[in-house]
């Protein structure tokens, strides 16, 4: 049951109170595309069988008046479903949840909700404003401000279907903040649009906060949660994992992502791509690089690391019986876009020698690796007396991931102090 406005509420400091909320969807196994098929299956329970998807399960939380409340979680965790239930678009499961909302809501949900693509921007302002509870007179009074904030003066009489996604977001957001609502529901508003518009959104959030209004923000950006939210909630598989200080919740979310990525990479086939033929194409090589392994500082196999972790890269190679006088090894780290991050060779460390005849691996220990959020890979090579003699090269290992809990920008973490 949803009660949009509460009168004589005992706790005047609560804007949203959710108790025992659950929401399920029934997903059909097969889609019927004909009237005959639908009629036949109507009386066939076996064919009519549907899978139940639990989008939200026994969710309980409160949002205080004037609070900037963040909701984070992976795709499919129930974030957007929760906001749609709060906005009244979805109805909770029968007898499975109570929602009390004190004040008028203004929802900004996924792109296009409440808009008609065949209408112009001007027409959609009046349509969307009416849906949000404004009278035609109120919309007319705020029309110029809505268009100006959205920066769409030149395009306002263009059909919405010809707008870019960023233009549609600007229009929808500008409309939603002009409703005089006490509570703003924002779903991924910062995921689309340029940085200038994102800055305007944040400034608008802060203005609403100063006015004592409440903002509930769904986002994937943990830095936004850390910087702007008073509290945050982490959802996973429709359940609440944690509610608390934004940095603590964001760190838990990062730890979850690391564990999920580790499991995903571990399940992938340990295949290598892009092997080269070395210097003797068509003939047996001196050595062939076979595979990479990654370990943490304790020697545990690992594919996902946190910023500041130690990383041991071990390269396995196969000898093919040919004798060589000199040999050298190299390992490099690259971004997902093949930009070099770090590289070294035994050419550069002439005192370091690896017994080529007795060993079938070479390793590199990288200490306190300051890489930040991203996907990286390693490359390796075996040379002869100089780097013009290539015995073998392995240009790309499987991916390794780094996760950071820092709030700084860039792809490397650097120790710093303000003075």
C-alpha positions as CSV (number, residue, x, y, z in Angstrom):
1,X,0.0,0.0,0.0
2,X,1.3,3.5,-0.9
3,X,0.2,6.6,0.9
4,X,1.5,9.6,-1.0
5,X,0.8,12.2,1.7
6,X,0.6,11.6,5.5
7,X,-1.3,14.0,7.7
8,X,-0.6,14.3,11.4
9,X,2.4,12.1,11.1
10,X,4.1,11.6,14.5
11,X,7.6,11.8,13.0
12,X,7.8,15.0,11.0
13,X,11.4,14.3,10.2
14,X,10.7,11.3,7.9
15,X,10.1,11.9,4.2
16,X,10.0,8.3,3.1
17,X,9.4,5.2,5.1
18,X,9.4,1.8,3.5
19,X,8.4,-1.4,5.4
20,X,8.6,-5.0,4.3
21,X,8.4,-4.1,0.6
22,X,8.5,-6.8,-2.0
23,X,8.0,-6.8,-5.7
24,X,7.9,-9.7,-8.1
25,X,7.5,-10.1,-11.8
26,X,6.3,-13.1,-13.7
27,X,8.4,-13.8,-16.8
28,X,6.8,-16.1,-19.4
29,X,9.0,-18.9,-20.7
30,X,7.7,-18.3,-24.3
31,X,6.2,-15.3,-25.9
32,X,2.9,-15.8,-27.8
33,X,2.7,-13.8,-31.0
34,X,-0.7,-15.1,-32.3
35,X,-4.2,-14.9,-30.9
36,X,-4.7,-18.6,-31.5
37,X,-1.5,-19.4,-29.4
38,X,-2.7,-17.2,-26.6
39,X,-6.1,-18.8,-26.5
40,X,-4.8,-22.3,-26.5
41,X,-2.2,-21.6,-23.8
42,X,-4.7,-19.8,-21.6
43,X,-6.1,-23.2,-20.5
44,X,-2.7,-25.1,-20.5
45,X,-1.1,-24.5,-17.1
46,X,2.1,-26.3,-18.2
47,X,2.7,-24.1,-21.2
48,X,1.4,-21.1,-19.3
49,X,4.1,-21.5,-16.7
50,X,6.1,-18.4,-15.8
51,X,9.2,-17.8,-13.9
52,X,8.9,-15.6,-10.9
53,X,11.6,-12.9,-10.6
54,X,12.1,-11.3,-7.2
55,X,13.0,-7.7,-8.0
56,X,12.7,-6.5,-4.4
57,X,12.6,-8.7,-1.3
58,X,11.6,-7.5,2.2
59,X,13.0,-4.0,1.8
60,X,13.0,-1.7,4.9
61,X,14.5,1.8,5.1
62,X,13.8,5.5,5.9
63,X,14.8,8.7,4.3
64,X,14.8,11.8,6.4
65,X,13.5,15.2,5.3
66,X,16.2,17.2,3.6
67,X,18.5,14.2,3.2
68,X,20.5,13.4,0.1
69,X,20.1,9.6,0.0
70,X,22.0,7.5,-2.5
71,X,21.1,4.0,-3.8
72,X,23.8,2.0,-5.5
73,X,24.1,-1.6,-6.7
74,X,24.8,-3.6,-9.8
75,X,22.5,-3.8,-12.8
76,X,19.4,-5.8,-12.0
77,X,19.7,-5.4,-8.2
78,X,16.3,-3.6,-8.0
79,X,17.3,0.1,-7.8
80,X,15.1,1.4,-10.6
81,X,12.3,-0.9,-9.6
82,X,12.4,0.6,-6.1
83,X,12.2,4.2,-7.5
84,X,9.2,3.2,-9.7
85,X,7.4,1.7,-6.8
86,X,8.0,4.9,-4.8
87,X,6.8,7.0,-7.8
88,X,3.6,4.8,-8.1
89,X,4.4,3.4,-11.5
90,X,4.7,-0.1,-10.0
91,X,2.5,-1.5,-7.3
92,X,4.1,-3.6,-4.5
93,X,3.1,-7.2,-4.2
94,X,-0.2,-7.6,-2.4
95,X,0.1,-7.4,1.4
96,X,3.9,-7.2,0.9
97,X,4.9,-3.7,1.8
98,X,3.9,-0.3,3.2
99,X,5.2,2.9,1.8
100,X,4.6,6.2,3.6
101,X,5.6,9.4,1.7
102,X,5.4,12.8,3.3
103,X,5.2,15.4,0.6
104,X,4.9,15.8,-3.2
105,X,7.2,13.7,-5.4
106,X,8.9,14.7,-8.6
107,X,10.4,11.6,-10.3
108,X,13.1,11.6,-12.9
109,X,13.2,8.0,-14.1
110,X,14.7,6.3,-17.1
111,X,15.0,8.2,-20.4
112,X,11.6,8.9,-22.1
113,X,9.2,8.1,-19.3
114,X,6.1,10.4,-19.7
115,X,7.3,11.8,-23.0
116,X,5.8,11.2,-26.5
117,X,8.5,11.0,-29.2
118,X,6.1,12.2,-31.8
119,X,5.5,15.5,-30.0
120,X,7.9,18.5,-30.0
121,X,9.9,19.5,-27.0
122,X,7.4,22.3,-26.3
123,X,4.5,19.9,-26.4
124,X,6.2,17.4,-24.2
125,X,6.9,20.1,-21.5
126,X,3.1,20.7,-21.2
127,X,2.4,16.9,-21.4
128,X,5.0,16.0,-18.8
129,X,4.2,18.9,-16.6
130,X,0.5,17.8,-16.5
131,X,1.5,14.3,-15.6
132,X,3.6,15.7,-12.7
133,X,0.5,17.6,-11.4
134,X,1.1,21.1,-12.7
135,X,-1.8,23.1,-14.2
136,X,-1.5,24.6,-17.7
137,X,-1.0,28.0,-16.2
138,X,1.8,26.9,-13.9
139,X,3.6,25.2,-16.8
140,X,3.3,28.4,-18.9
141,X,4.7,30.4,-16.1
142,X,7.7,28.1,-15.8
143,X,8.1,27.4,-19.5
144,X,11.0,29.8,-20.2
145,X,13.0,28.7,-17.2
146,X,12.6,25.0,-18.1
147,X,13.8,25.6,-21.7
148,X,16.7,27.8,-20.5
149,X,18.0,25.3,-18.0
150,X,17.7,22.5,-20.6
151,X,19.6,24.7,-23.1
152,X,17.2,23.8,-25.8
153,X,16.0,27.1,-27.1
154,X,17.0,26.3,-30.7
155,X,15.4,22.9,-30.7
156,X,12.3,23.3,-28.6
157,X,10.0,22.9,-31.6
158,X,11.7,19.8,-32.9
159,X,10.1,16.4,-32.4
160,X,11.5,14.6,-29.4
161,X,12.4,11.5,-31.5
162,X,15.0,13.7,-33.2
163,X,16.6,14.7,-29.9
164,X,19.8,13.1,-28.8
165,X,19.7,11.1,-25.5
166,X,21.6,14.0,-23.8
167,X,19.0,16.5,-25.0
168,X,16.1,14.4,-23.8
169,X,17.8,14.0,-20.3
170,X,18.2,17.8,-20.1
171,X,14.6,18.4,-20.9
172,X,13.3,15.7,-18.5
173,X,15.5,16.9,-15.7
174,X,14.7,20.5,-16.2
175,X,11.0,19.7,-16.0
176,X,11.3,17.5,-12.9
177,X,13.0,20.3,-10.9
178,X,10.3,22.8,-11.7
179,X,7.5,21.0,-10.0
180,X,7.8,22.5,-6.6
181,X,8.1,19.0,-5.1
182,X,9.4,18.3,-1.6
183,X,11.0,15.0,-2.8
184,X,13.1,14.4,-5.9
185,X,13.5,10.8,-7.2
186,X,16.5,10.7,-9.6
187,X,17.4,7.6,-11.6
188,X,20.9,7.7,-13.2
189,X,20.5,11.4,-14.1
190,X,24.3,11.8,-14.2
191,X,24.8,8.8,-16.5
192,X,24.0,10.7,-19.7
193,X,25.0,14.1,-20.7
194,X,28.1,16.2,-20.8
195,X,30.1,17.3,-17.7
196,X,28.8,20.8,-17.8
197,X,25.2,19.6,-17.5
198,X,26.2,17.1,-14.8
199,X,27.7,20.0,-12.8
200,X,24.4,21.9,-13.2
201,X,22.5,18.9,-11.9
202,X,24.7,18.7,-8.8
203,X,24.3,22.4,-8.2
204,X,20.6,22.0,-8.4
205,X,20.7,19.1,-6.0
206,X,22.6,21.2,-3.5
207,X,20.1,24.1,-3.9
208,X,17.2,21.7,-3.2
209,X,19.1,20.4,-0.2
210,X,19.7,23.9,1.2
211,X,15.9,24.5,0.8
212,X,15.3,21.5,3.0
213,X,14.0,19.2,0.2
214,X,14.8,15.5,-0.1
215,X,16.8,13.9,-2.9
216,X,16.9,10.2,-3.6
217,X,19.5,9.4,-6.2
218,X,20.1,6.1,-8.0
219,X,23.6,6.0,-9.5
220,X,26.5,3.7,-10.4
221,X,29.0,6.4,-9.6
222,X,30.4,5.7,-6.2
223,X,32.3,9.0,-6.2
224,X,29.0,10.9,-6.5
225,X,27.7,8.9,-3.6
226,X,30.8,9.7,-1.5
227,X,30.8,13.4,-2.3
228,X,27.2,14.4,-2.1
229,X,25.1,11.9,-0.2
230,X,24.4,12.1,3.5
231,X,23.7,8.3,3.6
232,X,23.6,5.5,1.1
233,X,22.0,2.1,0.6
234,X,23.5,-0.8,-1.2
235,X,21.1,-3.3,-3.0
236,X,22.0,-6.7,-4.3
237,X,19.5,-9.2,-5.8
238,X,16.6,-7.2,-4.5
239,X,17.8,-7.1,-0.9
240,X,19.4,-4.5,1.2
241,X,23.1,-5.3,1.9
242,X,24.0,-2.2,3.9
243,X,22.7,1.3,4.8
244,X,25.1,3.8,6.3
245,X,27.8,6.3,5.7
246,X,28.3,6.8,2.0
247,X,32.0,5.9,2.0
248,X,31.4,2.7,4.0
249,X,28.6,1.6,1.6
250,X,30.7,2.5,-1.5
251,X,33.6,0.5,-0.2
252,X,31.4,-2.5,0.4
253,X,30.1,-2.1,-3.2
254,X,33.6,-2.0,-4.5
255,X,34.6,-5.1,-2.6
256,X,31.5,-6.9,-4.0
257,X,32.5,-5.9,-7.6
258,X,36.0,-7.2,-7.0
259,X,34.7,-10.6,-5.8
260,X,32.2,-10.8,-8.7
261,X,34.9,-10.0,-11.3
262,X,37.3,-12.5,-9.8
263,X,34.6,-15.2,-10.1
264,X,33.8,-14.1,-13.7
265,X,37.4,-14.2,-14.8
266,X,38.1,-17.5,-13.1
267,X,35.2,-19.1,-15.0
268,X,36.6,-18.0,-18.4
269,X,38.7,-20.3,-20.4
270,X,42.4,-19.8,-19.8
271,X,43.0,-19.1,-23.4
272,X,45.6,-16.8,-24.9
273,X,45.1,-14.6,-28.0
274,X,47.3,-13.0,-30.6
275,X,50.5,-15.1,-30.4
276,X,53.3,-14.1,-32.7
277,X,55.6,-16.4,-34.6
278,X,58.9,-14.8,-33.3
279,X,62.0,-14.5,-35.4
280,X,61.9,-18.0,-37.1
281,X,58.5,-18.0,-38.7
282,X,57.8,-21.5,-40.0
283,X,60.6,-23.1,-37.9
284,X,60.9,-24.3,-34.4
285,X,61.6,-21.5,-32.0
286,X,64.2,-21.3,-29.2
287,X,61.3,-20.8,-26.8
288,X,57.5,-20.3,-26.8
289,X,55.6,-18.3,-24.3
290,X,52.7,-20.5,-23.2
291,X,50.6,-18.6,-20.6
292,X,50.4,-16.0,-17.8
293,X,49.5,-16.3,-14.2
294,X,48.7,-13.6,-11.7
295,X,49.2,-13.8,-7.9
296,X,48.8,-11.6,-4.9
297,X,51.6,-11.0,-2.3
298,X,50.7,-14.3,-0.6
299,X,51.1,-16.3,-3.7
300,X,47.3,-16.8,-4.2
301,X,46.1,-16.9,-7.8
302,X,44.2,-13.8,-8.5
303,X,42.7,-11.7,-11.3
304,X,41.2,-8.8,-9.5
305,X,43.2,-6.4,-7.4
306,X,42.7,-3.2,-5.3
307,X,44.8,-0.1,-5.8
308,X,47.9,-0.5,-3.7
309,X,48.1,-4.3,-3.9
310,X,51.2,-6.2,-4.9
311,X,51.0,-8.1,-8.2
312,X,53.1,-11.0,-9.2
313,X,53.1,-11.8,-12.9
314,X,54.5,-15.3,-13.8
315,X,55.1,-16.2,-17.4
316,X,55.4,-19.8,-18.5
317,X,57.5,-20.7,-21.5
318,X,58.5,-23.9,-23.3
319,X,62.1,-24.6,-24.5
320,X,62.6,-26.3,-27.8
321,X,66.1,-27.6,-27.4
322,X,68.1,-24.9,-29.2
323,X,71.1,-23.5,-27.4
324,X,71.5,-19.7,-27.1
325,X,74.3,-17.6,-25.6
326,X,72.1,-14.7,-24.5
327,X,68.5,-14.3,-23.7
328,X,66.4,-11.5,-22.2
329,X,62.9,-11.3,-20.9
330,X,60.3,-8.5,-20.8
331,X,56.9,-7.8,-19.2
332,X,54.6,-4.8,-19.8
333,X,51.2,-3.7,-18.4
334,X,48.7,-2.0,-20.8
335,X,45.3,-0.5,-20.5
336,X,42.2,-2.0,-22.1
337,X,42.8,0.4,-25.0
338,X,46.4,-0.8,-25.4
339,X,48.0,2.2,-23.9
340,X,51.3,1.3,-22.1
341,X,51.3,1.8,-18.4
342,X,54.5,0.2,-17.3
343,X,57.2,-2.0,-18.8
344,X,60.6,-3.4,-18.0
345,X,63.1,-5.9,-19.4
346,X,66.1,-7.7,-18.2
347,X,68.0,-5.5,-20.7
348,X,67.2,-2.7,-18.3
349,X,68.2,-4.8,-15.3
350,X,71.5,-6.3,-16.5
351,X,72.3,-7.7,-13.1
352,X,69.2,-9.8,-13.0
353,X,69.7,-13.2,-14.7
354,X,67.2,-16.0,-15.2
355,X,68.6,-19.5,-15.8
356,X,67.0,-20.2,-19.1
357,X,68.1,-23.8,-19.2
358,X,67.0,-24.8,-15.7
359,X,63.7,-22.8,-15.5
360,X,60.5,-22.7,-17.5
361,X,59.1,-19.5,-16.0
362,X,60.1,-15.9,-15.4
363,X,58.3,-13.6,-13.0
364,X,58.0,-10.0,-12.1
365,X,56.8,-8.7,-8.7
366,X,55.2,-5.3,-8.9
367,X,54.9,-3.7,-5.4
368,X,52.1,-1.3,-4.3
369,X,50.6,-1.0,-7.8
370,X,48.8,2.3,-7.9
371,X,46.5,1.5,-10.9
372,X,42.9,2.7,-10.4
373,X,39.6,1.4,-11.7
374,X,40.0,-0.3,-15.0
375,X,40.8,-3.4,-17.1
376,X,44.4,-4.1,-17.9
377,X,46.4,-6.9,-19.5
378,X,50.1,-7.9,-19.6
379,X,52.4,-8.7,-22.5
380,X,55.7,-10.6,-22.5
381,X,58.6,-11.3,-24.8
382,X,61.8,-13.3,-25.0
383,X,64.7,-11.8,-26.9
384,X,68.2,-12.9,-27.9
385,X,71.4,-10.8,-27.5
386,X,69.5,-7.6,-28.3
387,X,65.9,-6.6,-28.9
388,X,66.2,-7.1,-32.7
389,X,66.3,-10.8,-32.1
390,X,62.9,-11.9,-31.0
391,X,62.5,-15.5,-29.9
392,X,58.9,-15.2,-29.0
393,X,56.3,-12.6,-28.0
394,X,52.9,-12.9,-26.3
395,X,51.2,-9.6,-27.0
396,X,48.1,-10.0,-24.7
397,X,47.3,-11.9,-21.6
398,X,43.8,-12.4,-20.2
399,X,42.4,-9.3,-18.4
400,X,43.2,-8.3,-14.9
401,X,41.1,-5.8,-13.1
402,X,41.9,-3.0,-10.6
403,X,39.3,-1.4,-8.2
404,X,39.9,1.8,-6.3
405,X,38.2,3.3,-3.3
406,X,39.9,6.7,-3.9
407,X,38.0,9.8,-4.8
408,X,40.7,11.2,-7.1
409,X,40.6,11.2,-10.9
410,X,42.9,9.5,-13.4
411,X,44.1,6.0,-13.9
412,X,46.9,6.0,-11.3
413,X,46.8,6.8,-7.6
414,X,49.5,9.2,-6.4
415,X,50.2,10.1,-2.7
416,X,49.6,13.8,-2.2
417,X,48.9,16.5,0.4
418,X,47.4,20.0,0.2
419,X,49.7,22.8,1.4
